[in-house]
Structures are given as structure tokens and as C-alpha cells.
Amino acid sequence: MAASLPLIDHWSPMNTLAAGTPDLGRIGLWRGGSLLTPQIAATAERLGYGTVWVGGSPTSDLDVVDELLDATERITVATGIVNIWTAPAREVAASFHRIEQRHPGRFVLGIGIGHRENQGEVYQRPYAALVDYLDALDAEGVPAARRMISALGPRTLKLAAERSAGTHPYMTTPAHTRFARATIGDGPLIALEQRLVMDEDDNTARATARQFLARYLALSNYRRTLESHGFTASDLDDGATDAAVDALAPHGTPAILAAAVRAQRDAGADHVCVQFLPQREDPARPLELLAGELGLAG
């Protein structure tokens, strides 16, 4: 089992933060924007989580970010992620400046290219489109230290390291985290999403995980990444093997889930934002139990 995280009140980053980069904390909460309420954000803050991530593809007005920041005092709010195909850069930049004026230093803009399967014909030359989007954010005065890029492959990981505070990978395992750290080196942040099922029954927990994973295992970018970092096609086909499901969405007691978080930290992550499954269940109790295991201080 991975070594325990120290029980400390303040996050000690694995890398030195670039000037102007908000402190994400070592553990955060990732939740779909439609399921994320001000009350949940306030609960996460009270329990010692450092960042709340607005999952999905929030609209360019980013009104949900204002709502979460208004309901809290210290916690950082980040997007995971704004989709570059559906949220125009100039509109997003205007929203960033509005949020920054009201809540200085508490917002991180996470952006990404999404999935080819969901974008249709618009999904052309995605890397070039991402570079153009970053250029537009630069022109509108959005600081590189206040944005992150969802990156999986080496080219986009290096872009994230060069033109943002770091990367916000989704649907990855510690094997990819080690690869990402080796690719971008020390300094840029790795702030990844980790799925967890707080259920000690193997059958029901795996059923929950499989229902969630089905969509993602059909997407080419995730399949390609997973098959490049320890999984075979047969591991992931037909609902995935039990071993693959357990690796992608660990389940069990709070102590087991805390060990899964520590494994990501040990592999090179600076920040792990947890997503509890099933998605629609109230995360308050799992947040509290995991916070206790990880020694978060409210």
C-alpha cells in the first residue's frame, strides 16, 4: 500500500507554484456542473478540500462559478473543463475578468478540446485550435498561471506545461500520472480527477462503476490513453474486466479510497480532485469520511 499522506493542515505542494497560481490544495472535489450546488461547495470548504471543480462543459458566462464563490470564503473554484469548441475565448475571458474582480485569486480556468465523438465536423485540427484559443486568452489578458489544460498525450501535456499552470487530466490512473510527470517535469501542476465508489459490496460497487465508465470507454481519446498505459483492449471491452473496473474506479472503505488518492499523489500528482459515484448521490458523507482518512483540516 502507498505511503500515508502526512496529516497536515496546509497543503505542501510537490512543486513550487508559479507566481500568481492559486493554491489548489492537495485534495479537491470534481462534480458535474448541473449537480454542483453552493451548499456542496460550502461543505467541501468546511471539510478542508482546496478546490471545487465544475465538471462537464460550463457555458462561457461561467455564472455557476460566481454562485460557488459567493457561497464560500476561501476555496478555489476551477472549471474541468470549458470546451473550446462551444465557449468562445473572448466571452470566457470576459467572464474570467468579471470573476477575478469579484473574487480575486480564487478562480482557475480549465480548458480542453473535449471528444471527437461529441463535436462532429467542428473537431478539426484540435491541437491547432487549442493553440489559437490560448492565443486569444493571451490577447484578452487571461494570465497563463490562472489557467490549466486538460491534456493526455505528450504534445498537449507539453503545451500545458508551457502555456498554463499545468494539466487537469481526466479518466487516468497512476501509470498515466507517472508518464505525465516525466513528460512535463517538475514545476507545472498535475491536478487530476479520480473516480471513487464508497461502497464495500463488490457487486454493487462494480455495477455503479460500469454504468459510469461505459460512456468513457467508448471514447477514442480515453481508450487510446488507457491502452497506452497498462490496459489491453480485452481489459476494456464488453463492460471491462473486474480488475480494470477496480483500477479505474476504486471502491471500498474510506481507508481504501484514501489509499487510491495517495497512489496518485505518489505517482506525481500535485492535486487530486475526487469524483464520487454514483454521481447523483449527495456527496456530503463521502466527503466527510474521506477528509477524515486524509487528514484534511476544516
VENCOR-V443164 format. One record per pair of residues at least 4 apart in sequence whose ideal C-beta (glycine too) atoms are under 8 Angstrom apart, sorted by the first residue. I is the first residue (numbers start at 0). GAP is how many residues later the second one is. Records with the same first field share a line. If there is no record, write none. Layout:
# VENCOR-V443164
I: GAP  GAP
This chain:
# VENCOR-V443164
0: 258
1: 257  260  261  263  264
2: 259  263
3: 258
4: 21  253  256  257  260  289  290
5: 6  289
6: 288
7: 4  287  289
8: 39  288
9: 287
10: 12  13  14  15  39
11: 14
12: 4  10  13  176  257
13: 251  254  255  256
14: 171  172  173  174  255
15: 171
16: 4  6  172
17: 127  147  169
18: 126
19: 123  125  126
20: 124  125  144  168
21: 54  83  84  85  86  124
22: 27  53
23: 4  26  27  52  54  84  165  167  246  247
24: 23  24  25  26  50  51  246
25: 24  239  244  245  246
26: 21  22  23  234  244  245  246  247  263  264  267  269
27: 16  21  22  23  24  25  48  50  163  243  244  245  246
28: 11  15  20  22  23  24  244  245  246  254  258
29: 23  25  50  163  243  244  245
30: 4  5  9  21  22  23  24  244  248  252
31: 4  23  24  247
32: 21  22  23  25  31
33: 22
34: 244  245
35: 4  5  16  18  19  28  32
36: 4
37: 4  29  30  32  33  34
38: 4  32
39: 4  12  243  244
40: 4  11  27  30  31  34  36
41: 4  29  30
42: 4  241  244
43: 5  8  31  243
44: 4  7  27  28  29  30  253
45: 252
46: 240  241  244  249  251
47: 243  248  249  250
48: 26  238  242  247
49: 25  26  221
50: 24  25  26  27  57  140  220  222
51: 16  20  23  24  25  26
52: 24  25  26  27  57  115  140  220
53: 4  10  11  14  23  24  25  26
54: 25  138  220
56: 24  25  26  29  30  57
57: 4  6  7  21  24  29
58: 4  27  28
59: 22  26  27  28  31  32  35
60: 30  34
61: 4  17  20  30  33  34  36  37
62: 4
63: 4
64: 4  12  14  30  34  42
65: 4  32  33  36  37
66: 4
67: 4  9
68: 8  30  33  34  37  38
71: 5
73: 32
74: 31
75: 30  31  32
76: 29  30  31
77: 29  30  31  32  70  90  113
78: 29  30  31  32
79: 30  70  88  90  113  193
80: 29  30  31  33  69  87  89
81: 5  10  27  28  29  30
82: 4  28  29  30  31
83: 5  27  28  29  30  45  46  49
84: 28  29  34  37  38  44
85: 28
86: 4  5
87: 4
88: 4  44  47  48  51
89: 4  46  50
90: 4
91: 4  17  19  45  50
92: 4  43  44  47  48  49
93: 4  46
94: 4
95: 4  11  13  46  50
96: 4  43  44  45
97: 4
98: 4  8
99: 4  5  7  46
102: 4
106: 39
107: 38  39  40  57
108: 28  33  37  38  39
109: 37  38  39  40  58
110: 19  22  36  37  38  39
111: 18  37  38  39  56
112: 10  13  14  16  17  37
113: 4  5  9
114: 4  104  105  106
115: 7  10  104  105
116: 101  102  103
118: 4
123: 5
124: 4
125: 4
126: 4  28  29  32
127: 4
128: 4
129: 4  19  26  29
130: 4  28
131: 4
132: 4
133: 4  25  29  30
134: 4
135: 4
136: 5  10
137: 4  6
141: 4  5
142: 4
143: 19  20  21
144: 19  20
145: 19
146: 17  18
147: 12  16  17  18  19  20  41  43
148: 7  10  11  14  15  17  18  19
149: 17  18  19  20
150: 5  6  8  9  16  17  18  29
151: 4  5  17  20  24  69  70  73
152: 4  72
153: 4  29
154: 4
155: 4  11
156: 4  10  23  26  27
157: 4  25  26
158: 4  5
159: 4  6  7  24  28
160: 5  6  22  23  24  26  27
163: 24
164: 23  24
165: 18  22  23  24  25  104
166: 13  17  21  22  23  24  25
167: 23  24  25
168: 7  8  11  21  23  24
169: 22  23
170: 22  24  45  51  54  55  77
171: 4  5  8  20  21  53  57
172: 4  53  56  57  74  75
173: 4  89  90  92  93
174: 4  54  55  92
175: 4  49  53
176: 4  13  15  87  90  91  92
177: 4  89  90
178: 4  50
179: 4  10  88
180: 4  9  86  87  88
181: 86
183: 4  6
188: 81  82
189: 78  79  80  81
190: 78  79  80  81  82
191: 72  77  79  80  81
192: 80  81  82
193: 66  67  70  78  79  80  81
194: 14  17  53  54  55  79  80  82
195: 53  54  55  61  64  65  78  79  80  81  90  94
196: 8  11  12  52  53  54  55  79  80
197: 53  54  55  56  59  78  87  88  91  92
198: 5  6  9  52  53
199: 5  51  52  53
200: 4
201: 4  40  49
202: 4
203: 4
204: 4  46  47
205: 4  36  39  40  45
206: 4
207: 4  41  43  69  70
208: 4  36  37  39  40  42  68
209: 4  29  30  35
210: 67
211: 4  37  65  66  67
212: 4  27  32  35  36
213: 4  25
214: 4
215: 6
216: 5  6  9  19  23
217: 5
218: 4
219: 4
220: 4
221: 4
222: 4  10  13
223: 4
224: 4
225: 4  5  10  22
226: 4  5  6  9
230: 4  5  13  16
231: 4
232: 4
233: 7
234: 5  6  8  9
235: 4  8
238: 6
239: 4  5  8
240: 4
241: 4
242: 4
243: 4
244: 4
245: 4  5
248: 28
249: 6  7  10
250: 5  6
251: 4  5
252: 4
253: 4  32  35  36  38  39
254: 4  38
255: 4
256: 4  17  33  36
257: 4  32  35  36
258: 4
259: 4
260: 4  11  13  29  33
261: 4
262: 4
263: 5  8
264: 4  7
273: 16
274: 4
275: 5  7  10  11
282: 4
283: 4
284: 4
285: 4
286: 4
287: 4
288: 4
289: 4
290: 5  7
291: 4
